């Protein structure tokens, strides 16, 4: 069987898509405003559908970002705890080393007193810093004018 090629000089045959009917928006004698309203309604429906699809995709993307951030936050907290423990161990090692180094110079009790005194002095400086930070927070939330740090004349 040989496929025949269409004759270019022959008049075109009408396709079913070219004929008015249920697949076409309007009919030959229909109202153009009705056709326009139907097309506009279809376009608005497609726009709403696309908006819902975009919304669903955006929600999925944000959930993925939150999950990633949560996993990274857990890793950061775990590594921070490890770092804090190592710093604490280093501080204990430094304290023991200071005691061992000072014992020949000022006896065991003297070395203990010096190391404890230095540690208490550092703790007092930290308490004063925390007290200042808490005072700053209180002033920031105090009723009335802006906090003292925010005023230009302070």
Buried (B, 14 or more C-beta within 10 A) or exposed (E): EEEEEEEEEEEEEEEEEEEEEEEBEBEEEEEEEEBEEEEEEEEEEEEEEEEEEEEEEEEEEEEEEEEEEEEEEEEEEEEEEEEEEEEEEEEEEEBEEBBEEBBEEEEEEEBBEBBEEEEEEEEEEEEEEEEEEEEEEEBEEEEEEEBEEEEEEE
